[in-house]
Amino acid sequence: MSRYVGEYFEKLAHDFDSYYERPNSVVSWLINEWLRKPGLLKRLEVALTLTEPRPGLKVLDVGCGSGKFVAECAKAGAEVTGIDISPEMIKLAINYMEMNRINANLFVGDATERLPNKYDICVALGVIEYFKDPMVILRNMIEASQSKVIFSVPKQFAFQVPLREIMLNSRGVDCYYYTKKKVIKMADEFDKKSITVHDCGPVYVACIELK
């Protein structure tokens, strides 16, 4: 994993919900509006459309954070498991589920390790970009999935990149950016499985079909 990513998200946990809803300062509001929000909400919407959560569907959310994607899938009746490398993120997600009376399985976990082979769909939003070799996670997700793998990556040439780099570099965290062509080529590593790439502003959301 890239430098200090686990520690980065551990420290980030208590501010994470404000990225979606309620910035807690003027600076956070500016960063939220210009850097995070344009991609966060759109990628959530697209990922949910691709997942089609429904009763009986088994979904794994890799890097579930505060649990927004987990919650939306669970509310639609899916059987959802969320894992995150940050214990604080998992605590935040558990609290969110309890407050909203949503049932989901939430665990501290590392996606670079083997995942249980029991899910229909595996999803990783805001995870891949922190790995120099993303294939480690993608291979594990594909092995654990029966139907499809969905993931997001930041665009290489989005105008938010310089601001994001300043923020991440100050925290000692590496981030890797992608062109659409590079995302499509990732499927070549998996016997040329079908992949679609969706434009979500500053990020791409990709879906690898396994059937």
Backbone torsions as a table, in degrees:
resi	resn	phi	psi	omega
1	MET	NA	150.1	179.2
2	SER	-59.5	165.2	-175.0
3	ARG	-56.0	125.0	168.5
4	TYR	58.9	22.7	-177.8
5	VAL	-64.9	-43.1	179.1
6	GLY	-59.0	-45.8	178.8
7	GLU	-65.0	-36.7	179.9
8	TYR	-59.8	-49.1	-178.6
9	PHE	-73.9	-26.3	175.2
10	GLU	-63.6	-43.7	179.0
11	LYS	-72.1	-29.6	-175.9
12	LEU	-77.3	-19.9	-166.9
13	ALA	-51.4	-47.5	-172.5
14	HIS	-72.2	-13.7	176.3
15	ASP	-101.6	-0.5	-167.0
16	PHE	-65.6	-41.4	-178.3
17	ASP	-61.6	-28.2	-179.3
18	SER	-66.3	-19.3	177.6
19	TYR	-65.2	-30.4	-179.9
20	TYR	-93.5	-35.0	-165.4
21	GLU	-128.7	-58.1	-164.8
22	ARG	-135.1	85.2	177.8
23	PRO	-53.4	140.6	-174.2
24	ASN	-100.0	7.4	175.1
25	SER	-162.2	168.9	179.2
26	VAL	-63.5	-42.2	178.8
27	VAL	-62.1	-45.1	178.7
28	SER	-61.7	-37.9	179.4
29	TRP	-63.4	-44.0	-179.9
30	LEU	-63.8	-45.8	178.7
31	ILE	-63.2	-40.9	-179.3
32	ASN	-61.6	-49.2	-174.8
33	GLU	-69.6	-36.4	-174.3
34	TRP	-95.7	-28.8	-171.9
35	LEU	-108.5	-44.6	-170.1
36	ARG	-101.5	-53.3	-168.5
37	LYS	-57.8	-40.5	-178.6
38	PRO	-55.1	-34.4	-179.7
39	GLY	-94.0	-34.0	-174.5
40	LEU	-60.1	-51.8	-175.8
41	LEU	-70.0	-38.6	179.7
42	LYS	-67.7	-42.3	-180.0
43	ARG	-66.8	-33.6	176.3
44	LEU	-63.1	-45.7	179.9
45	GLU	-61.4	-47.5	-178.2
46	VAL	-67.0	-42.4	-179.9
47	ALA	-61.9	-38.4	178.1
48	LEU	-67.4	-40.1	178.0
49	THR	-62.2	-42.0	-179.9
50	LEU	-70.4	-34.0	-178.6
51	THR	-74.2	-36.8	-176.5
52	GLU	52.7	59.2	-177.8
53	PRO	-60.7	138.7	-177.2
54	ARG	-161.0	164.2	179.2
55	PRO	-56.9	134.7	178.3
56	GLY	92.9	-17.8	-180.0
57	LEU	-77.1	131.1	179.5
58	LYS	-102.0	119.6	-173.6
59	VAL	-123.3	136.0	171.8
60	LEU	-112.7	124.5	175.9
61	ASP	-103.1	107.8	-179.8
62	VAL	-85.5	122.2	-175.3
63	GLY	74.0	53.1	-170.7
64	CYS	-70.8	-14.3	178.6
65	GLY	58.1	-133.7	-177.0
66	SER	-82.0	0.6	169.3
67	GLY	94.7	16.0	-178.1
68	LYS	-62.7	-47.4	-179.5
69	PHE	-67.2	-42.0	177.1
70	VAL	-55.5	-47.4	-177.0
71	ALA	-62.5	-44.7	-178.4
72	GLU	-64.4	-39.9	177.9
73	CYS	-67.2	-42.8	-178.7
74	ALA	-65.3	-38.5	178.9
75	LYS	-63.3	-25.9	178.4
76	ALA	-85.9	0.0	175.4
77	GLY	101.8	-2.0	-179.6
78	ALA	-71.1	157.4	175.5
79	GLU	-93.5	105.7	-167.5
80	VAL	-115.5	136.4	172.1
81	THR	-119.8	134.5	177.0
82	GLY	-120.7	133.9	174.4
83	ILE	-125.4	150.2	177.7
84	ASP	-152.0	145.2	-179.1
85	ILE	-72.3	-17.3	-177.8
86	SER	-96.9	117.4	175.9
87	PRO	-58.8	-35.1	179.9
88	GLU	-66.7	-37.1	176.6
89	MET	-63.7	-42.2	179.2
90	ILE	-64.1	-40.7	176.3
91	LYS	-60.0	-42.5	179.1
92	LEU	-62.2	-43.8	-180.0
93	ALA	-65.1	-42.2	178.7
94	ILE	-61.3	-44.2	178.6
95	ASN	-61.7	-40.5	179.8
96	TYR	-63.3	-43.5	179.7
97	MET	-64.6	-42.2	-179.3
98	GLU	-65.1	-42.5	179.8
99	MET	-62.9	-33.1	-177.0
100	ASN	-103.3	8.1	176.9
101	ARG	53.8	50.3	180.0
102	ILE	-112.7	134.9	179.2
103	ASN	-94.2	126.2	177.3
104	ALA	-159.2	155.6	176.6
105	ASN	-96.7	124.0	-175.5
106	LEU	-129.8	128.6	-176.0
107	PHE	-141.8	152.8	167.2
108	VAL	-76.4	126.9	-177.6
109	GLY	-157.9	158.9	-177.9
110	ASP	-116.5	115.1	-175.9
111	ALA	-72.6	-8.5	175.3
112	THR	-79.2	-9.0	175.4
113	GLU	-99.2	162.6	-177.1
114	ARG	-58.7	135.6	179.6
115	LEU	-102.7	151.1	178.1
116	PRO	-60.5	136.8	-177.5
117	ASN	-88.5	72.4	-174.9
118	LYS	-146.3	15.9	-175.7
119	TYR	-111.0	151.5	173.2
120	ASP	-78.8	-42.2	-175.6
121	ILE	-137.1	137.0	171.8
122	CYS	-115.6	137.3	-176.3
123	VAL	-129.0	139.6	175.6
124	ALA	-138.5	105.6	-179.5
125	LEU	-109.0	121.8	-179.7
126	GLY	71.9	34.4	-177.2
127	VAL	-122.5	-51.7	-172.6
128	ILE	-53.3	-36.3	-172.8
129	GLU	-67.0	-12.2	-179.4
130	TYR	-93.8	7.6	-178.2
131	PHE	-118.0	127.1	176.6
132	LYS	-63.4	-36.8	175.9
133	ASP	-116.3	89.5	-176.7
134	PRO	-68.8	-15.8	-177.1
135	MET	-64.3	-23.9	177.6
136	VAL	-58.5	-48.6	-179.6
137	ILE	-72.5	-44.6	-177.8
138	LEU	-60.8	-40.2	177.8
139	ARG	-61.4	-44.8	179.0
140	ASN	-62.8	-40.3	179.2
141	MET	-66.5	-41.4	179.6
142	ILE	-65.5	-40.1	178.6
143	GLU	-65.8	-27.7	-177.6
144	ALA	-90.5	-7.1	-174.0
145	SER	-107.9	148.0	176.2
146	GLN	-100.5	-27.0	-171.0
147	SER	-117.9	-56.1	-176.5
148	LYS	-157.5	160.2	174.9
149	VAL	-123.3	130.6	-178.1
150	ILE	-121.2	132.9	178.8
151	PHE	-149.9	158.7	177.7
152	SER	-118.0	152.5	173.7
153	VAL	-143.8	150.6	177.9
154	PRO	-78.7	145.1	177.8
155	LYS	-69.7	144.1	179.8
156	GLN	-68.4	-33.7	-172.8
157	PHE	-113.1	21.1	175.0
158	ALA	-69.6	147.2	-176.5
159	PHE	-68.3	-16.7	179.5
160	GLN	-76.3	-13.5	-173.2
161	VAL	-56.9	-49.8	-179.4
162	PRO	-58.0	-41.4	179.0
163	LEU	-65.3	-41.5	179.3
164	ARG	-64.7	-40.2	-179.9
165	GLU	-63.7	-40.5	177.6
166	ILE	-60.4	-46.2	-178.4
167	MET	-64.7	-46.7	-177.1
168	LEU	-71.0	-40.0	179.5
169	ASN	-62.2	-34.9	179.4
170	SER	-66.8	-18.4	179.4
171	ARG	-106.4	5.0	177.6
172	GLY	71.6	30.8	-177.3
173	VAL	-114.9	131.7	176.5
174	ASP	-88.2	148.7	177.7
175	CYS	-140.0	143.9	-177.3
176	TYR	-120.4	136.7	-173.0
177	TYR	-113.9	158.0	-169.3
178	TYR	-133.4	146.5	165.6
179	THR	-94.1	163.8	178.1
180	LYS	-61.9	-39.3	179.8
181	LYS	-61.2	-41.3	-179.9
182	LYS	-66.2	-37.7	178.8
183	VAL	-64.7	-44.8	179.9
184	ILE	-61.4	-38.7	-178.4
185	LYS	-66.7	-20.3	-179.7
186	MET	-61.6	-29.5	-179.8
187	ALA	-69.1	-22.0	179.2
188	ASP	-61.1	-26.4	179.5
189	GLU	-70.6	-13.4	-175.5
190	PHE	-120.8	53.5	177.3
191	ASP	55.1	38.8	176.1
192	LYS	54.1	41.7	175.0
193	LYS	-62.5	151.8	-177.0
194	SER	-65.9	133.8	177.9
195	ILE	-135.0	137.6	173.2
196	THR	-119.4	144.7	-177.3
197	VAL	-123.7	127.1	-176.1
198	HIS	-112.3	130.9	-178.6
199	ASP	-81.8	118.8	-179.7
200	CYS	-122.4	48.7	-179.5
201	GLY	77.1	-113.0	-179.1
202	PRO	-79.5	-2.5	-179.4
203	VAL	-133.4	159.5	169.5
204	TYR	-106.8	145.0	168.9
205	VAL	-116.2	121.9	-177.0
206	ALA	-111.4	149.1	178.8
207	CYS	-132.1	118.8	175.9
208	ILE	-99.1	117.8	178.7
209	GLU	-84.2	132.6	-177.2
210	LEU	-103.0	-7.8	180.0
211	LYS	-116.9	NA	NA
